[in-house]
């Protein structure tokens, strides 16, 4: 393999520096971004559910039809699903699903944990966020109800994928610009250094009387 020339080494160093900078920027941006988006989704889901709890409790004070809910409860739960983009389930004390915006099977382990602990239960996994909020439409003396929300992680993943795609495009454009600038810079530097080298060799061979090299390039 032949040795790289000076201009090739300068160009390679510029491209390598640009590539390392882009990789470091990607690692610093993309990994924390998904974590921040998940945290924001979790906080938004929690806050919206708690803000909706008083309205649901008021609606549940009305006697509910067997195996279903009144239109007021249905409307409130549907609005919550629309606002959060989550699957919303309203359960009675059994717990039996009285209203569910989803159709696929779903476990109730977090609902049982909320029943036992009489508290809000929140959990996160690779599939998304899960939240259960106990409802007390008639206070502590009445039977409890439960509001369960399940939100997938697809929103955060889509946002990160979009940023990643945009970053890849920007990286390709950046490397292309670096290549063009590197070619221009390395060629100019190599020519100037070549002239200096030839002048130094001529000076060593001919002595101080050697003519000074002529440089017709623009000042840099």
Rosetta blueprint (number, residue, H / E / L):
1 X L
2 X L
3 X L
4 X L
5 X L
6 X H
7 X H
8 X H
9 X H
10 X H
11 X H
12 X H
13 X H
14 X H
15 X H
16 X H
17 X H
18 X H
19 X H
20 X H
21 X H
22 X H
23 X H
24 X H
25 X H
26 X H
27 X H
28 X H
29 X H
30 X H
31 X H
32 X H
33 X H
34 X H
35 X H
36 X H
37 X H
38 X H
39 X H
40 X H
41 X H
42 X H
43 X H
44 X H
45 X H
46 X H
47 X H
48 X H
49 X H
50 X H
51 X H
52 X H
53 X H
54 X H
55 X H
56 X H
57 X H
58 X H
59 X H
60 X H
61 X L
62 X L
63 X L
64 X L
65 X L
66 X L
67 X L
68 X L
69 X L
70 X L
71 X H
72 X H
73 X H
74 X H
75 X H
76 X H
77 X H
78 X H
79 X H
80 X H
81 X H
82 X H
83 X H
84 X H
85 X L
86 X L
87 X E
88 X E
89 X E
90 X E
91 X E
92 X L
93 X L
94 X L
95 X L
96 X L
97 X E
98 X E
99 X E
100 X E
101 X L
102 X L
103 X L
104 X L
105 X L
106 X L
107 X L
108 X L
109 X H
110 X H
111 X H
112 X H
113 X H
114 X H
115 X H
116 X H
117 X H
118 X L
119 X L
120 X L
121 X E
122 X E
123 X E
124 X E
125 X E
126 X L
127 X L
128 X E
129 X E
130 X E
131 X E
132 X E
133 X E
134 X E
135 X E
136 X L
137 X L
138 X L
139 X L
140 X L
141 X L
142 X L
143 X L
144 X L
145 X E
146 X E
147 X E
148 X E
149 X E
150 X E
151 X E
152 X E
153 X L
154 X H
155 X H
156 X H
157 X H
158 X H
159 X H
160 X H
161 X H
162 X H
163 X H
164 X H
165 X H
166 X H
167 X H
168 X H
169 X H
170 X H
171 X H
172 X H
173 X H
174 X H
175 X H
176 X H
177 X H
178 X H
179 X H
180 X H
181 X H
182 X H
183 X H
184 X H
185 X H
186 X H
187 X H
188 X H
189 X H
190 X H
191 X H
192 X H
193 X H
194 X H
195 X H
196 X H
197 X H
198 X H
199 X H
200 X H
201 X H
202 X H
203 X H
204 X H
205 X H
206 X H
207 X L
208 X L
209 X L
210 X L
211 X L
212 X L
213 X L
214 X L
215 X L
216 X L
217 X L
218 X L
219 X L
220 X L
